[in-house]
């Protein structure tokens, strides 16, 4: 009887798959349901039926049937793993949390069949910015199964990005014992090179990388990571000509990635030109007249061209006992986008913004931005460097907010932007070619000068070089602007950085160290760069560099 049932079940599975391949989803579903009635505990029919629901764009039905299986039967690794994939792919966070709960994920036991769920949990926590929990989940996944490679890749990357080099070395050693596959060994070797770079052993790091770059089957994205590290090593070894060549190679590859084609239309430059025509004093005064003037004395926007020292200022400010710095998220920019989307993306529409519309934006901004703030009586600093472009909109919504502008030698800024590896968007696409970087810098600074003339900004400018060379005086000036007193612990701001879960900027390695002056005048090391200094001369003179 048991064998007969098995044969019937397997025949039904075959029929269902055949019907699905013929696009007869109705019949396929019917057959898979018969299979489930025949043997309710076997998992194959459930997964095949859930696949049909996915093909029909019915992800909720798919999730429901798989969840019900786990609730009514004992744990099944195949069902749980497939359900986890679906929840993650369709951003069903509550269903994913429910899956973790009913699967009884326990950090006190190492259950091999739950390695993938811990891996998914790590991804969930990382996306939710719960970085320590993410690291714990990826670690648990590895301890459940020492040869589950996916979690090694995740933990390597996360430990490096959070400057947790001691644990990174531990997991590299563990991986080295358990993997022999050539591609896997390539990744392990890469992170050995990362550790050597962090230990200032730049030549040894480069020696490892030189062997990896010759690998014939190298993945393009892995190759880009290798180039990034080679660039850092080569510059530290004073191999400036080679460094510059490597940057150009890397940037050209990134520029030509198909997924970056959508950012090449220069929309951000068009927006800058429109803002210079629209946010004139007359228009802004009209907007202010139509709306309430609120007290924003405890709200501060930290802005500046990328690589101007905003992350350093962020870290110093968050060390102060009376300041809360928001994580770098586009809270206000998202609301700005939503407002203009409702108004046909017509910039002129803000001329007639109502009091209720403005109050709604303000309310939503504070609801989102302050969600994780424990003490709302503190000064709130919103650090989002390229908000410098949106100062017109910021001033319309928060006319009395304070503005901290980070400033650094334009030549060092442009070089650093060209050298850095950013996540590409409409702004960062400009940093992949040197002349585009110069042009973008010029455009943004012209807009900022326009804003300073047309808007009544409560503004202070902090020079990176002054901060490095005369820390206490420059910080006292900044705190005086914020009506706060100097605190001695600010001088150990890098300890604050070391304690942070994750710093999501290219400066995450630098700000965990005490102040250093080696990055001042960095551009002078590069012969190629001297040819574009004339294009930045207006700003170097104006800013007294």
N, C-alpha and C positions, 0 to 999 in steps of 0.2 A: 504493500500500500504506500509506504514511504517513497519507494523508488518511482512508483506510478505518479505520485504527486509531484515529485521532482521533475520528471519528464514533462508533465503537463505544464508546470511552471516555466520551464525553459522554452517549451514550444510557444507559449504565450508571449514571452519576452521577444523571441525571434519574430513572431507575427507583428507585435507592436512596433518594433524597430523598422520592419519592412514597410508598414503603413506610414510611419513617420517619414521615411525616405521618399515615399511617394506623395508626400504632402497631405495625406489623409489623416489629419490630426484628430478628428472626431473619432474615427475607428481606432486609431492608435491609443487614445485615452481610454476608450472602452476596454480594450484588450489588456492594458496595464492594470486597470482596476480589477479585472477578472483575476489577473495574476496575484494581486494583493489579497483578494478574497481566498485564493487557493493556499497561499503561504504568507500570512500577515507579518511574519517576523523577518523574512528575507528582504534585503535592502534594494536589490537591483530594480524591481518594478517601481519603487518610490522615486529613485533617482531618474529613471527614464521618464516617468510621468512628470516629474518636476521640470525636466528638460523641455517637454512639450509646452508647459506653461510659460517657460522663458521664451520659446519661439513665438508664442502668442502674445508676448509682452504682458504677461500676467505674473509679475514677480511676487506679488503678495500671496497669490495662490500657491506658488512654488514654495515660498517660505513657510506658509501655514502647514502644508502637508508634511514637510520635512520636520518641522517643529513638533507636530502631533506625534510623529513616529517616535521621536526621542522622549516625549512625555509619557507614551503608553508602552514603550518597550525598553529593554536595557540599552545602555550606551552602545552606539555603533559608530566606529571611527569613520567609515565611508560616508554615512549620512551626515554626521556632525561636520566633517571637513567640507563637504559639498555645500551644506547650508551656510557655513562660514564664508566661503568664497562668494556665494550669491549676495549675502548681506553686505559684504565689503564692496563688491562691484556696484551694487545699487544704492550704496550709502544708507543702508537701513541700520542705523546705529543702535536703536532701541532693541531691534530683533537680535542684533549681534550680542548685545549685553545679556539678553535673555538666554541666548545659546551658551554663553560662558557660565551663566548661573546654573542652568539645568545639566550642564556637563560636569559640574562639581570640580572645577579646576582648583587643585589643591597644591600649594607651594611646598607642603611638607612631604609630598610623595612624588616620585619620578615615574610617571606612567607613560610608557613608550607610545601608546596609541593616542596620547593627547599632545604630542609634540607640535603638531600643526596648529592646533587650537591656541596653544601658547604663542606660537609664531603670529597668528592672526591677532591675538590680544595685544602683542607688542606693537603691531602696525596700528591698531585702534588707539592705543595710548599715545603713540608718537604723533598721530594725526590730531589728537586732542591736547597736544602739548604737555602731556603728563610724562615727562622724559624719564624720570627715575623709575616709574612703573613700567615704562616700555623696556628699559634695560633689564629690569627684573624678569619680565615675561620672556624676552629673547633668551636670557640666561637659562631660565627654567626649561625652555624648549630644548636647548642644547643638553642640559642635564638629563632630560627624558630620553634623548637619543643622541649620542655623541657624534653620529655620522649624518645628522640632519643639517645639510650645508646651508640651506637658505637662512637659517637663524644666525650662522656665523657671519654671513655677509652683512646682515642688518646690525649685529652687535659691533662689528668692526667699525662700520661707518658712524654709528651713534657714539661710540666711545671716543673716537677721534674728534668728532664735532663738539663734544662736551669736555674735551681736554682731559679725559680720564685715561691717561696713558698707562698707568700701572695695570689697570684691568685689561686694557687692550693687549699688553704684553702677555698677560695670563692666557687670554683666549687665542692669541696667535700660537703660543706654545701648545695649547690643547689641540688646535686645528692641525698643527704640523704632525702630531702623532697619529691623526685619524684619517688623513686624506693623501691619496697618491695620484689622483687624476691631475693631468698637466694643467688644465685651465684653473682648477681649484688652487693648485700650488702657485700659479701666477698671482692670484689675488692675495694669497697669504704672503707671498714675497713682497707684493706692493705695500702691504701694511707694515711689514718689517722695515721697509724703506721709510715709511711715514714715521715710525718710532725713532729711527736713526736721525731723521730731520729734526724731530722735536728734541733730541739729545745733542743737537748741534754737530752731528757727525755727517756733514753734508756730502763729503766725498764718498763715504761708504754708502750713503743713501743713493747717490747718483750711480754708483757702480752696480747696485742691484737693478736700478731702473734701466740702465743701458742694456741689460740682458732681456728685460721684458719688452722693450720697444722693438726688438728684432723678431719677436714671436710672430710667425706667419698667420696665425688665426686670431690675432688680437681683435677684440670687440672695439668698435669705434668709440663708444662712451667710456670704456675702460682706458683706452688710449688717451682720451682727453684728461682723465684723472692722472695718468702718468705724466703727461705734459705739464699739468699744473704743478706737480711736485718737482719736476725737473726745473721749472722756471724758478721756484723758490730756492732750490739748492744752488743753481747756477749763479743767481744774484749774490747769495751769501759767499760764494767762492770767487766773487769779483770777476766772473766771466760775463761781462756786460754785453758784449757783442752777441754771444751765443744766447744769452737770456732774451734779448730783443727779438732774435730770429725765432726762438721757440714760441714767444708770445704771438707773433704774427701767424705762425703755423696753426697754433691752437685756435686763435680767433677766426681765421679763415675757415677752418673746419666747422666751428660753431655757426658762423654766418651762413654757411651753405647747407646746414641741416634743413631738411624739408619742413619740419615743424616750425621753423622760425621765419618762413616766407611771409606769414600773415603780419609780421611786425615791420616790414620794410616799406610801408606806405607813408611813413613820416607824419602820422596823424598828430603826434605830440607837438611837432613843430608848427603844424597848422593851428593847433589849439593855442599855443603861445602867442602867435600873431593875432589871433582873434581876441585874446585877453587884453592885449596892449591897446586894442581899439575900444573894448567895452568897459573895462573897469576904471574908467576915468572918474575924477572926483565928483562930477555932477550926477552920474548914474549911481554911484555908491551912496551919496548923500540922500538920494531919493529912496533907495532901498532901506536905509536906516530910518528915514522919516516914517515909513509905512509900518515899521515893526517896533516891538519893545526893545528898550536898551537895558540889557541885563548885566548883573554884576558877575563878571568872569575873572575876577582878580586872582582866583586860585587855579585857573586853567592856563597852562603854558604849552605852546607849540615849539618843539625843538626841530629846526629845519636846517637845510644846508645842502649844497651840492654833494653827491656821494663822495666818500673818501676825504671829507673835510674835517673829520674829527667828531662827528656826531655820536659815534659809539663810545668814544672816550668820555665825552660830556655826559652821555646817558649813564655811564657807570659811576662817574663821580657824583652825579646828582642823586642816583638811587642809593648811595651810601649815606646820604643825609637823613637824619631821623624824622624830618618833617616833609619828606618828598616821596611820592609814589610815581614811578616811571612806568608807563604802559608798555607792554610788549609791542614790537613793531608790527602793527596791524592797520589796514586802511579803513578804520572805523568811519571817519568823516567822509573819505573819498567814496566809499560804497554808498553812503546816503546821498552824496552829491550826484552820483551816477543814477540812483533811483529817482531823484527829483527831476533831473533833466530827461530821463527816459519817459516819465509821465507827461512831459511837456515837449514831446517831439524833438528832443535834443536841441531845443532852441535856446541859445544863450540869453536872448532878450527876455525870456519868460521870467527871469529872476527880478526884473524891474518891477514886476507886479506880484511878487511873492507876498502872500498874506501873513498876517500875524500868526494864524493857526498853523500854517505850513512851516513857518520858521520855528514855532514852538515844538512842533512834532519832530523836526529834524534834531533840535537840541535835546529833546527828551530821549529819543532813540539813541542818540550819540552817547549820552550819559548812561543809559541803561546797558548798552553794549560795552562801552569802555570801562565802566566801573564795576563790571560784574565780579571781577576777582580782586577788587580793591577792599582791603579790610577796614581802613580808616579813611572815610571820605572827608575828614577835616584837614587832611594833609593837602599840600599843593600837588596837583596832578600835572605831570609832564607827558605830553603826547609826542613821542619821537617818531617821526616819519619823514626822513630827509627831503624827499622830492615833493613834500607838501609845499615847498617853496614856490612851486608852479601854481598851486591852488590858493595862494594867499588872498586872492581877490574874493573867492567864495568863503574862505575862512573868516575874513573880516566882515562879510555880510551877515554871517550867522553868529559869530562870536566877536563883536566889534571891540570889546574891552579885554580880550585875552592878551596875555603877554607873549612875545615872540623872542626866542633865542636863536640867533643866526650863527652857525658855525662857519668860520672862515679859515682858509689855509692857502699857502702859496699856490696860485693857479697852475703853475708848471708841475708842481708835485701832485696836485689833485688830478690833472689830466693824465699824467703818467700812471698814477695809481689806478684810475678808472680803466685805462687801456690794459693794464696788467692784470686786473682782478677778474675772477671768474664769478660772474653774477648769474642768477636765474634770469633768463631772457624774457623781456616784455617790451612794450612800446618805447620805454625809456632806455633800458639797458642794451637794446640792439645798437644804440649809437656808440657804445664803447668797444665795438669789435673792429673798428677802423680808426686809425689815429686822427685823420682829418675830421671824421664825423664826431669824434670825441671833443675836439677843439671847437667845432661849430656848435655842438650842443651846449657846451659850457658857455660860449658867448651868448647864445640865445637865452639861456636861463638867467645869466647875470644881467642881461639887458632888461629882461622882464622884472627881475627883482629891483633894479634901479627905478623902473617905471612905477612899481608898487610903492616904493618908498616916497616917491613924489606925490602920488595920487591918493594914497590911503593914509589915514591917521593911525599909524602903527605904534604900539607900545613895544619898542624894539631895543634889544641889546645885541651887539656883535662880539663874539669871543674868538680870538685868534688862536689857532692850534699851537703856533710857535710860542706865543706868550704863555700858554698853559704849560707847555713842556719846560720852558726856560725860567719862568717866574710863577710857579704854581700857586702859591698862597695868595699873592696879590691879585692874580687874575680870577681866582675862585671867589675871593672876598668881594670883588667887583660884581661878579655874577650873583652872589647871594644877597648883596645889598639891593640889587635890582628886584630880587624875589622877596625882599623884606625878611630875610633869614640871617641867622648868625653863623659864623664859621665854626666848624667842628673839626677837631684834630684828627678824627678817624678818617676824614676825607682823603688824607694823604696816603692811606692804605686802601684806596678804592679797588685795587687789583684783587684784594681778598674777597671783596663783594663779587667781582667777576668770577673768581674761582668757585664760588658757592652757587652760582646760577646753574640751572638745569642745562640750558642751551642758549647760546648767543647766535641769533640767525643773521649774521652779517659776515662779510669776509674778514672782519677784524677780530674774530673770536679767539685767534691765537695771540694777538698783540695785547689785548686789554687785560689779560690775566697776569701781565708782567708790570713791574714798576715803570715809571716814565723813562723813555730813552730818546735821544736826539738824532739817531742815525737816519731817520726817515726825512729829516729836514734837508732840503737841497738834493734829494735823491735823483732828481731829473738830470743833474749835471754829469752823472755817470754815463749818460747815453748820447753818443755822438749824433745819432739819427734825430734825437729830440731837439737838438739845438736849432734845427732848421725851422721849427714851428714856433719858437719863442716869440718872434715878431707878431704872430697872430694873437698872442696873449698879452702883449705889451700894454695895451690900454688898461687892463685890470691890474697888472703888477705895479704899474705906476699909481693907479688910483688907490690901491690897498697898501701902498708903501712897502713893496717887496723889492 
